[in-house]
Amino acid sequence: MKMHLISGACGFVGRNMVKRLYRNTEDALFIIDDLSIGTHPSTWMEYSQSKMIGDLEVIGEDERIFFWKGDFRELLFNLRMNPRYIQDTYGLDFEKFTDVFHFAAIVGGRLKIEGDPMAVALDLSIDAEFFYWACQHKPARVLYPSSSAAYPMWPGVFLSWPERVPTLPGRPSN
Ligand SMILES: NC(=O)c1ccc[n+]([C@@H]2O[C@H](COP(=O)([O-])OP(=O)(O)OC[C@H]3O[C@@H](n4cnc5c(N)ncnc54)[C@H](O)[C@@H]3O)[C@@H](O)[C@H]2O)c1
């Protein structure tokens, strides 16, 4: 059986991906979220039963969803120390993750970048840990969305860049 990894699995993009993969494949899903923004799977998917293997929640009668609640960087650290950490700790039988979907992020758009640098640093640290691990683990495929922070704060601003920027409210007129 294939095992896919989905980080940020309980957020907006992640939970829709989890539901789709669960519905359209027979693959197992190892899903991760610290629930800082996302909500527990019981709030957004059919949730019949679950059992625990240590701190890992196994969801559904067919036991295809494995939910690890915590900071993704902590799991990545453990995986770097021991590439078979998940197999050894939880007794799961798979060789490597097939597809990896990386959605764990601090999302906030451009205003976040300009107003909350520590949140940006945290976001970058998640990505740094992730890609460091991915280069070692070499999953078959990685899906990593662009940041929504790439989009403009004010609709239309970048269509007429740079002429209109100085006229925006709250921006210096240099
Ligand atoms: N939603 C969009 O329209 C959109 C558009 C373009 C790109 N994206 C990108 O897609 C990704 C996901 O976006 P989203 O809208 O689902 O965001 P979201 O905030 O709904 O989901 C992110 C999830 O990551 C979790 N998370 C945060 N830090 C974590 C950590 N350290 N460890 C484990 N989990 C952690 C949060 O609890 C949350 O559930 C982001 O990179 C975002 O920039 C989203």
The ligand as an ORCA input file, in Angstrom:
! r2SCAN-3c Opt
* xyz 0 1
  N      -5.773     29.114      0.525
  C      -5.352     29.632     -0.634
  O      -6.134     30.203     -1.418
  C      -3.889     29.522     -1.029
  C      -3.527     30.090     -2.232
  C      -2.193     29.975     -2.626
  C      -1.296     29.316     -1.829
  N      -1.677     28.789     -0.632
  C      -0.676     28.145      0.168
  O      -1.112     26.837      0.546
  C      -0.587     26.530      1.846
  C      -1.748     26.173      2.772
  O      -2.669     27.247      2.792
  P      -4.050     27.152      3.580
  O      -4.948     28.167      3.004
  O      -4.522     25.733      3.651
  O      -3.594     27.637      5.023
  P      -4.177     27.215      6.454
  O      -3.681     28.202      7.445
  O      -5.649     26.961      6.376
  O      -3.447     25.807      6.670
  C      -2.137     25.700      7.163
  C      -2.172     24.603      8.223
  O      -0.854     24.423      8.735
  C      -0.951     24.182     10.135
  N       0.350     24.507     10.702
  C       0.929     25.726     10.845
  N       2.144     25.615     11.403
  C       2.345     24.304     11.617
  C       3.432     23.551     12.171
  N       4.565     24.141     12.614
  N       3.300     22.202     12.249
  C       2.175     21.585     11.813
  N       1.116     22.250     11.277
  C       1.204     23.590     11.180
  C      -2.107     25.064     10.615
  O      -2.706     24.592     11.816
  C      -3.066     24.959      9.422
  O      -4.020     23.931      9.620
  C       0.190     27.777      2.294
  O       1.558     27.626      1.948
  C      -0.432     28.887      1.463
  O       0.456     29.981      1.305
  C      -2.969     28.883     -0.225
*
